[in-house]
Amino acid sequence: MSHAVTETPGVTTETTADTKKKAVLSEGKRAERKLGWLLCAPAAITMIAVTGWPIVYSIWLSLQRYDLKFPDRVEFVGLDNYITVLSSPYWWNAVWVTVVLTVISVAIELVLGMGLALIMHRALVGRGIVRTTSLIPYGIVTVVAAFSWRFAWTPGTGYLSELAGGEPVLTEKLPALMVVTLAEVWKTTPFMALLLMAGLALVPDDLLKAAAMDGASAWQRFIKITVPIMKPAILVALLFRTLDAFRIFDNLFVLTAGSQGTSSVSMLTYNNLIKGLNLGIGSTMSVLIFLMVALIAFIFIKLFGTAAPGSDTGGRR
Amino acid sequence: MRGAKRRRRLVAAVGAALVAVPGIAACGSGGDGITVNVYKYNQENFQTIVDNCNKKAGGKYKIVYNKLPREADGQREQMVRRLAAEDDSMDVLALDVTWTAELAKAGWIKEFTGQVKSQVTNGTLQTPLDTATYEGKLYGAPDNTNVQLLWYRADLVSSPPETWDEMIKQAEDLVAQGKPGLIVGQGKQYEGLVVLFNTLVNSNGGTILDENGTKAIVDDKAVEALAALKKLATSKAIDPSFSNSTEDPARLLMESGKAAFELNWPYVYAAAQKKPDFAKNFKWAPYPSVGGGSSKVTVGGINYAVSNYTRHPDEAFDAVLCLRGAESQKTAAIKDGVPPTIKDVYDDPEMAKAYPMKDAILETLENASVRPRTPAYQNVSTVISTVLSPPGSIDPKATGDRLRTELQNALDSKGVLP
């Protein structure tokens, strides 16, 4: 976030200048603006083609009975698919599994990530080494890491399952979900730490030193100074991680493949869409996931006041 | 100066190679001749079979073996995805017996007719042919087949049990005497559990789906089969991790000496030969019967199908006839251990050595049963394995009712897959 601060003055003057000039546009300015539109048109059109169209198409598919196995049975069914999905116990189980996994893993990641960020920020010796090593889990491909977790937890081949008393933990719902959470936390804590460390850089040292002079304890300095100043960075980190965690797929796919009721919403969608070839039901689920992710983003941005990534007000609340 | 020159030369060489390589590759894979692309899972000695068939084709076409992923789901997904996109680079597909109906109904594979059909059906065992038939039409040429047998320890069991109840009784007696008497099998939530359930239902004379695969039946006989499965899963002699066991863990537990009975595919025989002490007492018998009469064991295996989008259908059908011909099946049986679908191959003298249990397999195959044939098989299988898991908590009547409802939803592509 540090770069956002240095950029802010420039951004502000530009925006104010822009609004003032809106009324009277000189010819040159208008031509410039037109050129601007022309220049960004290819990018904008590509964006619409690769994101807009698939979204519209999946909404259209979700309103049809469309199963590749029965090509002669395609028909428009209105909201029937939504009724089917929303009244299915499998769907609600998946929603709960996803919500619980998201909340618990993001909460643990926030605490551990903050600790890691503080260590990385304060490290006196070997700063580069500390930062690099702590980023290793994030650099490993999730599927590869998930496979090592799976083998580690498989009785007979794994060292972790021996510690757990040789129980096949991945075969029961709760223990399996705990292993998935652990794998998620291990994997993405460094990412959280990285985002938080950027926020830590915003905290002026002088402020902390002045507070220390006034007799504030380390804990008080952290809660009363560091955290409030870091709030925008924390919220952005939480937003990113929540959206990401909500779409959890790869870890689950490798670790349990959704058996014993451990399917997340993405896993369930995959099973219906790709395995089951049911384009109607599968698209309905994708649309529902899209809506839920949009809702999470809305809550974060409007209610908690997280700065939307890329907006001008970034880091200035 | 010299360095720069050398670098330029290197760049030129690399550039030339980049331009040339695709040209060479293109010549190799097509050029003037016709290429038949076969998509099959990784079978160790399949390339030998392909080479022999290429020799026989005498330059009319060239078969190229493309390896699919190891896992069945991965194989199906790749083929189905490409077929849905009307990919014309796939010619011959090796399909698991349960996928035929789905691909046929979707219009992705060609029907076998006329001369080719009679060449396929001639001398081929009936049950494997049934797996390749949908709505009275033949859509596949059976390559290999498979049935489970009952494997037991001859040092613990004097005469192998003939019925399901007898097997459980014998095992429980052994356990009560403090001897290794466990029964091992496939009880995990996956296809193996469906295979077990299908065997029990068919042996008991029950029905899961109707003949056309459009209506869920799950009759009283099927409910009795559920009770038999529950009896096994809750017996004192069942492997404690049965509800999470697949083929290989079952085999390993048997080899470790803790079990007396194993319900498994014939590959366990070859694997056991690596442990001579264990192998000398490792015997086989036909699958125990459930409702009296002989058991109707679920058949597995592979059928070859020809993609509907192939550009060379005649060559593809011709290649299929060679790839599944008697000679190819013999090679596959002896080198890769997969049971043939052509009856005569079993009589070959070389088979007796590699396949001492061939008579038991042949006998079982003659009474074998096919898993429900429906385009929605994938959904049906997922529903069955989910509803029956874990087998120990089956409540025959209630589980049967739930199975009927969820299967009907799956068949109507209305329900949500778990």
Interface residues (C-beta under 8 A of the other chain):
Chain A: R65 D67 L68 K69 F70 P71 R73 T84 V85 S88 Y90 W91 P168 T171 G258 S259 Q260 G261 S263 L268 N271 N272 I274 K275 G276 L277 N278 G280 I281
Chain B: D73 E77 V80 R81 A84 E102 K105 A106 G107 K188 Q189 Y190 S241 S243 N244 P375 A376 Q378 N379 T382 S389 S413 K414 G415 V416 L417 P418
